[in-house]
């Protein structure tokens, strides 16, 4: 689904990604973990077009997407859910969800059909669609952000630390939503600091260090590897 080869990218003239090579299989849930500063979130920003790579290749299927504008990448089928504070609290839940379809805002019938389908998958849209999004709990807000990301039926969803600031019950909502995305054929790429949570819901894991991929394997294998736990994941897991 996504192939990154020899990617260098960063901020202010300095490269965070140091010749990164990464492959994400279609239909998979892949989680990137690693220490702070490893470049995990930079990977998502580079894929989604928020950050242009200095060099290297990024392919989405057969298409070269390196350096494309974010709007073009949304049209191509890639969306990103931000790390936090992604909703407009004074707007209603329904209004926030429909913002995900802004590029097709003139297609009223299509957007209403998508809203109805998403309300079936995410009951909070039907139950609290007319309420301000600011009234929701952290887990409920995350659910609405996921629903908004799915309005245009993307092929790939990028999640930047979806567990951030959530209680255990809310983490369950996030896990259920990621599983539902996978079951519907959406490819999911997650960046997580909560290693147990991220690798627990993923099928494939990637360990990064200093802007490069250090290890790729099944999520379970990485969780069970004492060396990875001791060196990069804050102790044995």
C-alpha positions as CSV (number, residue, x, y, z in Angstrom):
1,X,0.0,0.0,0.0
2,X,2.8,2.4,1.0
3,X,6.4,2.1,0.1
4,X,9.0,4.5,1.4
5,X,12.6,4.2,0.1
6,X,15.6,6.2,1.2
7,X,13.4,9.0,2.5
8,X,15.1,12.1,4.1
9,X,12.8,14.6,5.7
10,X,12.9,17.1,8.5
11,X,12.4,20.6,9.7
12,X,14.5,23.8,9.4
13,X,17.2,22.3,7.3
14,X,17.8,19.3,9.6
15,X,16.7,15.8,8.6
16,X,14.7,13.7,11.1
17,X,14.2,10.8,8.7
18,X,17.6,9.5,7.7
19,X,17.1,7.4,4.6
20,X,14.0,5.7,5.9
21,X,12.8,2.5,4.2
22,X,9.3,1.3,5.2
23,X,6.6,-0.9,3.6
24,X,3.0,-1.1,4.7
25,X,0.9,-4.0,3.3
26,X,-2.6,-3.4,2.0
27,X,-5.3,-4.2,4.5
28,X,-2.9,-4.3,7.4
29,X,-2.8,-2.6,10.8
30,X,0.8,-1.5,11.3
31,X,2.1,0.2,14.4
32,X,5.3,2.3,14.6
33,X,7.0,2.5,18.0
34,X,10.3,3.7,19.3
35,X,11.9,6.3,21.6
36,X,11.1,10.0,21.6
37,X,12.7,11.7,18.6
38,X,12.9,8.6,16.5
39,X,10.9,10.2,13.8
40,X,7.6,8.3,14.2
41,X,5.2,11.3,13.7
42,X,7.5,12.7,10.9
43,X,6.7,9.5,8.9
44,X,3.0,10.3,9.1
45,X,3.5,13.9,8.2
46,X,5.6,13.0,5.2
47,X,3.1,10.4,3.9
48,X,0.1,12.8,4.4
49,X,1.8,15.7,2.6
50,X,2.2,18.0,5.6
51,X,6.0,17.7,5.2
52,X,7.8,17.4,1.9
53,X,10.7,14.9,1.8
54,X,14.1,16.3,0.8
55,X,14.9,13.2,-1.1
56,X,13.7,9.6,-1.5
57,X,10.7,7.9,-3.0
58,X,7.2,7.4,-1.5
59,X,4.7,5.3,-3.5
60,X,1.0,4.7,-2.8
61,X,0.3,1.6,-4.8
62,X,1.8,2.4,-8.2
63,X,1.6,6.1,-7.7
64,X,4.5,8.4,-6.7
65,X,3.1,10.7,-4.0
66,X,6.3,12.3,-2.6
67,X,5.7,16.0,-2.1
68,X,2.0,16.1,-3.2
69,X,-0.3,18.6,-1.6
70,X,-2.4,17.2,1.3
71,X,-5.6,17.8,-0.7
72,X,-4.3,15.6,-3.5
73,X,-3.4,12.9,-1.1
74,X,-6.9,13.0,0.4
75,X,-8.3,12.6,-3.1
76,X,-6.0,9.7,-3.6
77,X,-7.4,8.0,-0.5
78,X,-5.0,8.9,2.3
79,X,-6.3,10.7,5.4
80,X,-4.7,11.5,8.8
81,X,-6.2,11.8,12.2
82,X,-4.3,14.4,14.2
83,X,-2.7,13.6,17.6
84,X,-5.2,15.7,19.6
85,X,-7.7,18.5,19.6
86,X,-8.9,17.6,16.1
87,X,-12.5,18.7,16.6
88,X,-14.1,22.1,16.7
89,X,-15.8,22.1,20.1
90,X,-18.5,24.7,19.3
91,X,-19.6,22.9,16.2
92,X,-22.0,20.0,16.4
93,X,-20.9,16.4,16.2
94,X,-22.6,16.1,12.7
95,X,-20.9,19.3,11.5
96,X,-17.5,18.0,12.6
97,X,-18.0,14.7,10.8
98,X,-19.1,16.4,7.6
99,X,-15.9,18.5,7.5
100,X,-14.3,15.2,6.4
101,X,-16.1,15.6,3.1
102,X,-15.2,19.2,2.5
103,X,-13.5,18.4,-0.8
104,X,-16.9,17.1,-2.1
105,X,-19.0,19.6,-0.2
106,X,-21.2,20.3,-3.2
107,X,-22.3,16.6,-3.4
108,X,-25.0,16.9,-0.8
109,X,-26.7,13.5,-1.6
110,X,-23.4,11.7,-1.4
111,X,-22.4,13.3,2.0
112,X,-25.8,12.6,3.5
113,X,-25.6,8.9,2.4
114,X,-22.1,8.7,3.9
115,X,-23.3,10.3,7.1
116,X,-26.1,7.8,7.4
117,X,-23.7,4.9,7.0
118,X,-21.3,6.2,9.5
119,X,-24.1,6.8,12.0
120,X,-24.8,3.0,11.7
121,X,-21.1,2.2,12.5
122,X,-20.7,5.0,15.1
123,X,-23.9,5.3,17.2
124,X,-22.7,8.5,18.8
125,X,-23.4,10.3,15.5
126,X,-27.0,9.3,15.6
127,X,-27.4,9.7,19.4
128,X,-25.6,13.1,19.8
129,X,-25.2,14.5,16.4
130,X,-26.9,17.8,17.3
131,X,-24.7,18.4,20.4
132,X,-21.5,20.5,20.5
133,X,-18.5,18.3,20.1
134,X,-17.1,20.0,23.2
135,X,-19.6,18.1,25.3
136,X,-18.0,14.7,24.5
137,X,-15.5,12.7,26.5
138,X,-12.0,12.0,25.2
139,X,-12.9,8.6,23.8
140,X,-16.1,9.9,22.2
141,X,-14.1,12.7,20.5
142,X,-11.7,10.2,19.1
143,X,-14.5,8.2,17.7
144,X,-15.9,11.3,16.0
145,X,-12.5,12.1,14.6
146,X,-12.3,8.5,13.2
147,X,-15.7,8.9,11.6
148,X,-14.7,12.2,10.0
149,X,-11.7,10.5,8.5
150,X,-13.9,7.9,6.9
151,X,-16.3,10.2,5.2
152,X,-14.6,10.0,1.8
153,X,-14.0,6.2,2.0
154,X,-10.2,6.3,2.2
155,X,-8.0,3.4,1.4
156,X,-5.5,4.3,4.2
157,X,-5.9,6.0,7.5
158,X,-2.9,7.4,9.5
159,X,-3.4,7.6,13.3
160,X,-1.0,9.8,15.3
161,X,-1.0,8.5,18.9
162,X,-4.7,7.7,19.1
163,X,-4.4,6.6,22.8
164,X,-3.1,10.0,24.0
165,X,-4.8,11.1,27.2
166,X,-7.5,8.5,27.1
167,X,-8.7,6.3,30.0
168,X,-9.0,2.5,29.7
169,X,-12.6,2.5,28.7
170,X,-11.9,5.1,25.9
171,X,-8.9,3.0,24.8
172,X,-11.4,0.1,24.2
173,X,-13.5,2.4,21.9
174,X,-10.4,3.2,19.9
175,X,-9.3,-0.4,19.6
176,X,-12.8,-1.4,18.4
177,X,-12.8,1.4,15.8
178,X,-9.4,0.4,14.5
179,X,-10.6,-3.2,14.2
180,X,-13.7,-2.1,12.4
181,X,-11.5,-0.1,9.9
182,X,-9.4,-3.2,9.3
183,X,-12.4,-5.4,8.8
184,X,-13.8,-3.0,6.2
185,X,-10.5,-3.2,4.2
186,X,-8.9,0.0,5.2
187,X,-5.2,0.0,5.7
188,X,-4.2,1.6,9.1
189,X,-0.8,3.0,10.0
190,X,-0.5,4.0,13.7
191,X,2.2,5.8,15.6
192,X,2.1,5.1,19.3
193,X,4.0,5.9,22.5
194,X,1.7,3.4,24.4
195,X,3.6,0.4,23.1
196,X,1.4,-2.3,24.7
197,X,-1.8,-0.6,23.3
198,X,-0.4,0.1,19.8
199,X,1.2,-3.3,19.2
200,X,-1.8,-5.0,20.9
201,X,-4.2,-3.8,18.2
202,X,-1.7,-4.1,15.3
203,X,-0.8,-7.2,13.3
204,X,2.5,-5.8,12.2
205,X,5.1,-3.7,14.2
206,X,7.9,-1.4,13.2
207,X,10.6,-0.2,15.6
208,X,12.3,3.1,14.7
209,X,15.5,4.7,16.1
210,X,17.2,7.9,15.0
211,X,15.1,8.3,11.8
212,X,15.6,4.8,10.6
213,X,13.7,1.5,10.8
214,X,15.5,-0.8,13.3
215,X,13.2,-3.8,13.2
216,X,10.0,-5.0,11.5
217,X,8.1,-8.1,12.5
218,X,4.8,-9.2,13.7
219,X,3.5,-7.1,16.5
220,X,3.5,-10.1,18.9
221,X,7.1,-10.9,18.1
222,X,8.2,-7.3,18.9
223,X,6.1,-7.3,22.2
224,X,7.8,-10.5,23.2
225,X,11.4,-9.5,22.3
226,X,13.2,-8.6,25.6
227,X,16.0,-6.8,23.8
228,X,13.6,-4.5,22.0
229,X,11.8,-3.9,25.3
230,X,15.0,-3.1,27.2
231,X,16.6,-0.9,24.6
232,X,13.8,1.0,23.0
233,X,10.5,0.5,24.7
234,X,11.1,1.5,28.3
235,X,12.0,-1.9,29.8
236,X,10.9,-5.5,29.3
237,X,7.3,-5.8,28.4
